[in-house]
Each structure stands twice: as C-alpha cells, then as structure tokens.
Amino acid sequence: MVVYGENTVTHIFSGKAVARAVRAHELVDASLNISLLCLEYSIPYGERPSDHEDLVRVSSVYDDLVDGKISVEEAANHEALQAISLRLEALKSNTVHSAV
C-alpha cells in the first residue's frame, strides 16, 4: 500500500517542512532544558539567576562569545558550562530512573 505519491518524500525533505521540524525540535529542547535548569537551581520562571555562580559565569561566557571575545570551542569547554551540563545530566538520569 502506497501512502505518499512517488515524489512526495523527496519534496518533504527538500526544504520548508524539514526546516520547520528542526526549528520546532530545537525550541522544545531549549524549553525543556530551561525548565530543568529552573528546577535544578530553584529559580522561579522569568527571573535572572543572580545568586548562582555557575549560571552567572555562563551568562558572561555567552556575552563574550556573542561579542567575539572567545571562540565557540572555548565557550563549549568552559568549566562552568561543563558543571551545569553534569548537573543537568544527573537530573535527567535521576528523573528517568524514578519514572521507571
């Protein structure tokens, strides 16, 4: 049984549909990560993290990256970003294990 026409899949993967799907995926991923950060650091939604050293340092790294003061590689390897990443991974792991 054929559900799609002969060239439909090629057409679907040729532009707008894929771009929209990728953007939607990235937005959902970013939203979930923001929610996890707020949960992990006990930050109310919409507030700036002024009393969490790692988050303040990552904000500074982001500003430096946007201003061209550091490279993407330097930003990705920054110790504060690594610390936050480890905390998020631990939270995700604990959430998955507690859900099972």
Secondary structure by P-SEA (a helix, b strand, c coil): ccccccaaaaaaaccaaaaaaaaaaaaaaaaaaaaaaaaaacccccccccccaaaaaaaaaaaaaaaccccaaaaaacaaaaaaaaaaaaaaaaaaaaac
